[in-house]
């Protein structure tokens, strides 16, 4: 499994502190199978809420873009992957919910087997917080699928757990197909 992660502005912890925190949070993932760079927080003006953007890329060996798209857009498969109730759709404009309703949103744009763009709103969002935007792009690479992810406009209360909740389970799910 190879992960590249790069958020978009200073976190206040410094690069070395952030790298150490990332290392501590990624236990159980083989170092030779991952590559992770710093994340970025953005704060355009003083006095405004600090929003974060997460940018990650991971290759899932043994999976096709169709396989990965199916997992994200099929309620049963998505629920099995994350171990929580999910209601999703393959239609642009359709509402979805995940994690037993703790995350809700809409499909903003769908290109079957290639692109999924969603608005996200978590239960930890404050009333005045805007929805975040999730972009997942799937492309065929030698022996698997490259997932490129951008999750933008995240409020400070959002806890980033993509590796734990999605990338590791996807890697395990398709590992038996990998050469």
C-alpha positions, 0 to 999 in steps of 0.5 A: 500500500502506498499513500501520499498525503499532503494537506495545503497550509501550515498546521502550527505544529511544524513539519517535523512535529506533523511528520512524527504525528503522522508516523504515530498514527499509521501503525500497522502499515508497512513503511516500504508500502507507503509514502506520506508527505505533509498535510496542509491547513488553510486559513485565508484571513485572521478571524475566519474559521480555520479550514483544512484540505486533505490530499492523498493518493493510494494505489490499491493492488488487485482492484480495478477502477470499476471495483473501487467505484462500486465499493463507494457507490453501492450501499451494501459494499460500502457498509461492509467496508467501513462496518457501519450503515451507508446509504449511497447512490450512483446518481448525481444530485442524490443524497447519501449518508455514511457511518450510521448517519454521522456523515451526510451529503450529496453526490455533486458529480459522477463519472462512472468508474472514474470520478466521484465528487460529493458534499460532506457534512459530519455530525461534528460540523457546527451550524455555521460550517459549510459542507466540505467537498470530497473528490475521488478520482480512480485510474488504472495503474499497473496491477491496481487502481490509483485513488487520488483524493482531495477533501477540502473545506474541513472544519477543525473538529473533523478527525482525518481517518481515511487510512484507517477507515478506507485505505487499509480495508480496501487494501485488505479486501483486494490483496488476495487478487494482487499478483 
